[in-house]
Amino acid sequence: MRRPRGEPGSRAPRPTEGATCAGPGESCFPSDGPLMCALEQERRFRLPPKPPPPLPSILRGGQRLEAALSCPRFQRRPQQHLIRSLAEARPEELTPHVMVLLAQHLARHRLREPQLLEAIAHFLVVQEAQLNSKVVQKLVLPFGRLNYVPLEQQFMPCLERILAREAGVAPLATVNILMSLCQLQCLPFQALHFVFSPGFINHISGTPHALIVRRYLSLLDTAVELELPGYRGARPRRQQVPIFPQPLTTDRARCKYSHKDIVAEGLRQLLGEEKYRQDLTVPPGYSTDFLLCVSSCGSVLPVRAQDPFLPYPPRSCPHATRDPAQRVVLMLRERWHFCRDGRVLLGSRALRERHLGLMGYQLLPLPFEELESQRGLPQLKSYLRQKLQALGLRWGPEGG
């Protein structure tokens, strides 16, 4: 007669396959059960991450350069490794793909390394016939962003020939190249005549990138107005749109590291809320950190009682009515507004400050080193007072 399960003398059930057998007084859990999986995941999480595999020693020159630039952890490697790999590369190993990776790396990490930038400029000149404008826009990007004019004498003539050859093929690439040259104050007249022409504007209308091209054309038109008085040609007046309708991406991403809030509080306590405007965008579309209106005798005026904008385009007639109030713009120069490990402003920042100055605004830069050295709000207020007084500004008691 079969014994019922669970009675004395019956055999204990075998552990399931893969179960973890415990000792006396302990339980057995399946190895694929939720508890064991959670414990294993926690164990792996606590282990230190594996270091990146070293670059194979058999790679040489261009191959090693490409492998290094393709490594996601490469940004921590020293620049000298890039320079050495580039120097060891044979000319045939420096392909457009490798040089584009190098250009993107320099631009992304704000590395203003002359040897590497000169190598890109030389490659562009030597390979001119084989490069189209979509590749050229990526090779030229770091020069404008890093505010670096190469020593290569054929750099600009080469770009002018490429633009003349490719301008009608890739409109967005064409204006991207011109934007980089605009930051370097090296705009070619012939290319401007082309992109400002009604035919080019009609060609880009209705395309997915029409808005960004019109924005770039507006900025190029501003550069022509302020920096190229000798230009005589078409102007895209009816295509004008705000140049920068919102803060730059880097400023939005790093807002929690910015000194803007504490400077705003310092100005509020020092001058009063009615004596300055924050984050005001002035025509034709440049943002300002802080703007003050100052009378001819140096008194800080209530901004809301004044027109904070200077006329644009600037009045060129000497007999035109001159507004006696001066507009002073306080410009925060944060750490990420500069090329890495240097004191050179990025091209976009230098362009904005240059144009604001040409429009008639008086600029008061506030460098990050000086702002970081202030210990607390009282010291910052004293610093701002000294800066404003150095410009000849006067005001009453704090808040008045």
C-alpha positions as CSV (number, residue, x, y, z in Angstrom):
1,M,0.0,0.0,0.0
2,R,1.4,3.4,-1.0
3,R,2.1,5.8,1.9
4,P,0.4,9.2,1.6
5,R,2.7,12.1,0.9
6,G,3.9,13.8,4.1
7,E,3.6,10.8,6.4
8,P,6.6,9.4,8.3
9,G,8.8,7.2,6.2
10,S,8.0,9.0,2.9
11,R,10.9,10.3,0.8
12,A,11.6,14.0,0.8
13,P,11.2,15.8,-2.6
14,R,14.3,16.3,-4.6
15,P,15.5,19.9,-4.9
16,T,14.7,21.4,-8.3
17,E,17.4,21.7,-10.8
18,G,19.6,24.8,-10.4
19,A,18.4,25.4,-6.8
20,T,20.8,26.7,-4.2
21,C,21.1,24.1,-1.4
22,A,21.5,25.6,2.0
23,G,22.9,24.2,5.1
24,P,21.0,22.9,8.1
25,G,18.4,25.4,9.2
26,E,18.6,27.4,6.0
27,S,16.3,27.7,3.0
28,C,17.0,26.7,-0.6
29,F,16.2,29.3,-3.4
30,P,16.2,28.7,-7.2
31,S,19.3,30.3,-8.8
32,D,17.0,32.0,-11.3
33,G,14.5,33.2,-8.7
34,P,13.9,37.0,-8.1
35,L,15.8,37.1,-4.8
36,M,19.0,35.5,-6.2
37,C,18.8,37.7,-9.3
38,A,18.5,40.8,-7.2
39,L,21.5,39.7,-5.0
40,E,23.6,39.0,-8.1
41,Q,22.7,42.4,-9.6
42,E,23.7,44.2,-6.4
43,R,27.0,42.3,-6.3
44,R,27.8,43.3,-9.9
45,F,26.8,46.9,-9.2
46,R,29.3,47.1,-6.3
47,L,32.2,45.8,-8.4
48,P,34.4,48.5,-9.8
49,P,33.9,49.1,-13.6
50,K,36.3,47.4,-15.9
51,P,39.0,49.8,-17.3
52,P,38.8,50.5,-21.0
53,P,40.9,48.1,-23.1
54,P,44.2,49.6,-24.1
55,L,44.7,50.6,-27.8
56,P,46.3,47.7,-29.7
57,S,50.0,48.3,-30.1
58,I,49.9,47.1,-33.7
59,L,47.9,50.2,-34.8
60,R,50.0,52.9,-36.4
61,G,49.4,56.5,-37.4
62,G,46.0,57.2,-38.8
63,Q,44.5,53.9,-37.5
64,R,45.6,54.6,-34.0
65,L,44.3,58.2,-34.3
66,E,40.9,56.9,-35.5
67,A,40.7,54.3,-32.8
68,A,41.5,56.8,-30.1
69,L,38.9,59.3,-31.4
70,S,36.3,56.6,-31.6
71,C,36.8,55.6,-28.0
72,P,34.0,57.0,-25.8
73,R,36.5,57.5,-22.9
74,F,39.1,59.3,-25.0
75,Q,38.2,62.7,-23.8
76,R,40.2,61.9,-20.7
77,R,43.4,61.2,-22.7
78,P,46.0,64.0,-23.0
79,Q,46.2,66.0,-26.2
80,Q,49.8,65.0,-26.7
81,H,48.6,61.5,-27.6
82,L,46.6,63.0,-30.5
83,I,49.5,65.1,-31.7
84,R,51.9,62.1,-31.6
85,S,49.4,59.8,-33.4
86,L,48.9,62.5,-36.1
87,A,52.6,63.0,-36.6
88,E,53.2,59.3,-37.1
89,A,50.4,59.0,-39.6
90,R,51.2,58.7,-43.3
91,P,49.4,61.1,-45.7
92,E,47.3,58.3,-47.2
93,E,46.1,57.3,-43.7
94,L,44.5,60.7,-43.0
95,T,41.1,60.1,-44.6
96,P,38.2,62.6,-44.5
97,H,36.5,60.4,-41.9
98,V,39.5,60.5,-39.5
99,M,39.9,64.3,-39.9
100,V,36.2,64.9,-39.3
101,L,36.5,62.9,-36.1
102,L,39.4,65.0,-35.1
103,A,37.6,68.3,-35.9
104,Q,34.5,67.2,-34.0
105,H,36.6,66.2,-31.0
106,L,38.4,69.6,-30.8
107,A,35.1,71.5,-31.2
108,R,33.2,69.4,-28.7
109,H,35.8,69.7,-26.0
110,R,36.9,73.3,-26.7
111,L,40.5,72.2,-27.4
112,R,42.3,75.1,-29.1
113,E,45.4,73.1,-30.1
114,P,47.3,74.9,-32.9
115,Q,49.2,71.8,-34.2
116,L,46.0,69.8,-34.7
117,L,44.0,72.7,-36.2
118,E,46.8,73.5,-38.6
119,A,46.8,69.8,-39.7
120,I,43.1,70.0,-40.4
121,A,43.6,73.2,-42.4
122,H,46.4,71.7,-44.4
123,F,44.4,68.5,-45.1
124,L,41.5,70.7,-46.4
125,V,43.8,72.5,-48.8
126,V,45.5,69.4,-50.1
127,Q,42.3,67.4,-50.5
128,E,40.2,70.3,-51.9
129,A,39.2,68.5,-55.1
130,Q,37.9,65.4,-53.2
131,L,35.9,67.2,-50.5
132,N,32.3,68.3,-50.8
133,S,30.7,71.0,-48.7
134,K,29.0,68.6,-46.3
135,V,32.4,67.3,-45.2
136,V,34.0,70.8,-45.4
137,Q,31.4,72.3,-43.0
138,K,32.6,69.7,-40.3
139,L,36.2,70.4,-41.0
140,V,35.8,74.2,-40.7
141,L,33.6,74.0,-37.5
142,P,36.4,74.0,-34.9
143,F,38.0,77.1,-36.4
144,G,35.0,79.3,-35.9
145,R,34.1,77.8,-32.6
146,L,37.6,78.0,-31.2
147,N,38.2,81.5,-32.7
148,Y,41.3,80.3,-34.5
149,V,42.5,81.7,-37.9
150,P,45.0,79.1,-39.4
151,L,48.4,80.1,-40.6
152,E,47.8,78.1,-43.8
153,Q,47.8,80.8,-46.5
154,Q,45.6,78.8,-48.9
155,F,42.9,78.2,-46.3
156,M,40.6,81.1,-47.3
157,P,41.1,80.9,-51.1
158,C,40.4,77.1,-50.9
159,L,37.1,77.7,-49.0
160,E,36.1,80.4,-51.5
161,R,36.6,77.9,-54.4
162,I,34.7,75.2,-52.6
163,L,31.8,77.6,-51.8
164,A,31.7,78.7,-55.4
165,R,31.6,75.1,-56.6
166,E,29.2,73.6,-54.0
167,A,27.0,76.5,-52.8
168,G,24.0,75.5,-54.9
169,V,24.2,71.8,-54.0
170,A,24.0,71.9,-50.2
171,P,22.4,75.1,-48.9
172,L,22.6,74.3,-45.2
173,A,26.3,73.2,-45.5
174,T,27.0,76.5,-47.3
175,V,25.6,78.7,-44.6
176,N,27.3,76.6,-41.9
177,I,30.6,77.3,-43.6
178,L,29.8,81.0,-43.8
179,M,28.8,81.0,-40.1
180,S,32.2,79.7,-39.1
181,L,33.9,82.3,-41.3
182,C,31.7,85.0,-39.8
183,Q,33.0,84.2,-36.4
184,L,36.6,84.6,-37.8
185,Q,35.7,87.9,-39.6
186,C,36.6,86.3,-42.9
187,L,33.4,86.5,-45.0
188,P,33.9,86.2,-48.8
189,F,31.9,88.7,-50.8
190,Q,31.1,86.3,-53.6
191,A,29.6,83.8,-51.3
192,L,27.5,86.5,-49.6
193,H,26.2,87.6,-53.0
194,F,25.0,84.1,-53.7
195,V,23.3,83.3,-50.3
196,F,21.6,86.7,-50.2
197,S,20.3,86.3,-53.7
198,P,16.5,85.8,-54.3
199,G,17.2,82.6,-56.1
200,F,19.0,81.0,-53.1
201,I,16.4,82.2,-50.7
202,N,13.6,80.8,-52.9
203,H,15.5,77.6,-53.2
204,I,15.6,77.0,-49.4
205,S,12.0,78.2,-48.8
206,G,9.8,75.3,-47.9
207,T,12.7,72.9,-47.0
208,P,13.0,71.3,-43.5
209,H,15.9,73.6,-42.7
210,A,14.5,76.8,-44.0
211,L,14.1,78.4,-40.5
212,I,17.6,77.7,-39.4
213,V,19.0,79.0,-42.8
214,R,17.0,82.2,-42.4
215,R,18.3,82.7,-38.9
216,Y,21.9,82.2,-40.2
217,L,21.2,84.7,-43.0
218,S,19.9,87.2,-40.5
219,L,23.2,86.9,-38.5
220,L,25.3,87.1,-41.7
221,D,23.3,90.3,-42.6
222,T,24.1,91.8,-39.2
223,A,27.8,91.0,-39.8
224,V,27.6,92.7,-43.2
225,E,25.9,95.7,-41.6
226,L,28.4,96.1,-38.8
227,E,31.7,94.8,-40.2
228,L,31.6,95.1,-44.0
229,P,30.8,98.6,-45.0
230,G,32.2,98.0,-48.5
231,Y,29.7,95.3,-49.4
232,R,27.4,96.2,-52.2
233,G,24.8,93.6,-53.1
234,A,21.5,91.9,-52.2
235,R,20.4,91.9,-48.6
236,P,17.7,89.5,-47.2
237,R,15.7,92.2,-45.5
238,R,12.3,90.5,-45.9
239,Q,13.8,87.3,-44.5
240,Q,14.9,88.7,-41.1
241,V,14.1,86.6,-38.1
242,P,15.4,86.8,-34.5
243,I,19.0,85.5,-34.5
244,F,19.0,83.9,-31.0
245,P,15.4,83.6,-29.8
246,Q,16.5,81.7,-26.7
247,P,19.6,81.2,-24.6
248,L,22.4,79.1,-26.1
249,T,22.3,75.4,-25.4
250,T,25.5,75.5,-23.3
251,D,24.0,78.2,-21.0
252,R,20.8,76.3,-20.5
253,A,22.6,73.1,-19.7
254,R,25.0,74.8,-17.2
255,C,22.6,77.2,-15.6
256,K,23.0,75.7,-12.2
257,Y,26.8,76.5,-12.4
258,S,26.2,80.1,-13.5
259,H,26.9,83.2,-11.4
260,K,23.9,84.9,-12.9
261,D,21.6,84.5,-9.9
262,I,24.0,85.9,-7.3
263,V,25.0,88.8,-9.6
264,A,21.3,89.6,-10.1
265,E,20.8,89.6,-6.3
266,G,23.9,91.8,-5.9
267,L,22.6,94.3,-8.4
268,R,19.1,94.3,-6.8
269,Q,20.5,95.2,-3.4
270,L,23.0,97.6,-4.9
271,L,20.9,99.5,-7.4
272,G,17.3,98.4,-6.9
273,E,15.1,96.3,-9.2
274,E,14.1,99.2,-11.4
275,K,17.7,100.1,-12.3
276,Y,18.6,97.1,-14.4
277,R,17.0,94.5,-16.8
278,Q,18.1,90.9,-16.9
279,D,18.1,88.5,-19.9
280,L,17.0,91.2,-22.3
281,T,17.3,90.5,-26.0
282,V,18.2,93.6,-28.0
283,P,17.8,94.0,-31.8
284,P,18.7,92.3,-34.0
285,G,18.5,89.4,-31.6
286,Y,21.5,89.4,-29.2
287,S,20.8,88.4,-25.6
288,T,22.3,90.5,-22.7
289,D,22.9,89.3,-19.2
290,F,22.2,92.6,-17.5
291,L,21.5,96.0,-19.0
292,L,21.7,99.5,-17.4
293,C,20.7,102.9,-18.7
294,V,23.1,105.7,-17.6
295,S,22.6,109.4,-18.0
296,S,25.3,111.7,-19.5
297,C,26.3,112.7,-15.9
298,G,26.7,109.0,-14.9
299,S,23.5,108.5,-13.0
300,V,21.9,105.0,-13.3
301,L,18.3,105.6,-14.6
302,P,15.2,103.4,-14.1
303,V,15.3,101.1,-17.1
304,R,11.5,101.0,-17.5
305,A,11.4,104.7,-17.9
306,Q,13.8,104.5,-20.8
307,D,13.9,102.8,-24.2
308,P,16.5,100.1,-23.4
309,F,17.2,99.4,-27.1
310,L,19.7,101.3,-29.2
311,P,18.5,101.8,-32.8
312,Y,19.4,99.1,-35.3
313,P,20.9,99.5,-37.8
314,P,23.0,102.1,-36.0
315,R,22.5,105.7,-37.1
316,S,25.3,106.7,-39.4
317,C,24.1,110.3,-39.9
318,P,26.1,112.7,-37.7
319,H,23.2,115.1,-37.4
320,A,20.8,112.4,-36.2
321,T,19.2,112.9,-32.8
322,R,21.4,111.3,-30.2
323,D,20.0,109.7,-27.2
324,P,21.9,111.1,-24.2
325,A,21.5,107.9,-22.2
326,Q,24.2,105.3,-22.5
327,R,23.4,101.6,-22.4
328,V,25.8,99.5,-20.4
329,V,25.7,95.7,-20.8
330,L,27.2,93.5,-18.0
331,M,28.5,90.3,-19.7
332,L,29.1,87.3,-17.6
333,R,32.1,85.4,-18.9
334,E,31.6,82.0,-17.5
335,R,34.3,79.2,-17.5
336,W,32.6,77.4,-20.5
337,H,32.6,80.6,-22.6
338,F,36.3,80.1,-23.2
339,C,38.4,77.6,-25.0
340,R,39.7,75.0,-22.6
341,D,42.9,75.8,-20.7
342,G,43.1,79.3,-22.2
343,R,41.9,82.9,-22.2
344,V,40.4,83.0,-25.7
345,L,36.7,83.5,-25.9
346,L,34.7,81.0,-28.0
347,G,33.8,82.3,-31.5
348,S,30.1,82.7,-30.8
349,R,30.8,84.7,-27.6
350,A,33.4,86.9,-29.2
351,L,31.0,87.6,-32.1
352,R,28.2,88.7,-29.8
353,E,30.4,91.0,-27.8
354,R,32.0,92.5,-30.9
355,H,28.6,93.2,-32.5
356,L,27.1,94.7,-29.3
357,G,30.1,97.0,-29.1
358,L,29.7,98.0,-32.8
359,M,26.0,98.7,-32.1
360,G,26.9,101.3,-29.4
361,Y,26.5,99.3,-26.2
362,Q,29.2,99.8,-23.6
363,L,30.4,96.4,-22.4
364,L,31.4,95.6,-18.8
365,P,32.8,92.0,-18.8
366,L,32.6,90.0,-15.5
367,P,35.2,87.2,-15.8
368,F,34.5,84.0,-14.0
369,E,37.9,84.1,-12.1
370,E,36.9,87.4,-10.4
371,L,33.3,86.1,-9.7
372,E,34.6,82.9,-8.2
373,S,37.0,84.8,-5.9
374,Q,34.1,86.6,-4.1
375,R,33.2,85.1,-0.8
376,G,29.6,85.8,-0.1
377,L,27.1,88.4,-1.2
378,P,28.6,91.4,0.7
379,Q,31.9,90.9,-1.0
380,L,30.2,90.5,-4.4
381,K,28.3,93.8,-3.9
382,S,31.6,95.5,-3.1
383,Y,33.1,94.0,-6.3
384,L,30.1,95.2,-8.4
385,R,30.3,98.7,-6.9
386,Q,34.0,99.0,-7.8
387,K,33.3,97.8,-11.4
388,L,30.5,100.2,-11.9
389,Q,32.3,103.1,-10.4
390,A,35.3,102.5,-12.6
391,L,32.9,103.3,-15.5
392,G,31.9,106.6,-13.9
393,L,28.5,105.4,-12.8
394,R,26.9,107.1,-9.7
395,W,23.8,106.3,-7.7
396,G,22.4,107.0,-4.3
397,P,22.2,104.8,-1.2
398,E,21.8,101.1,-1.7
399,G,18.5,100.4,-3.4
400,G,18.0,104.0,-4.2
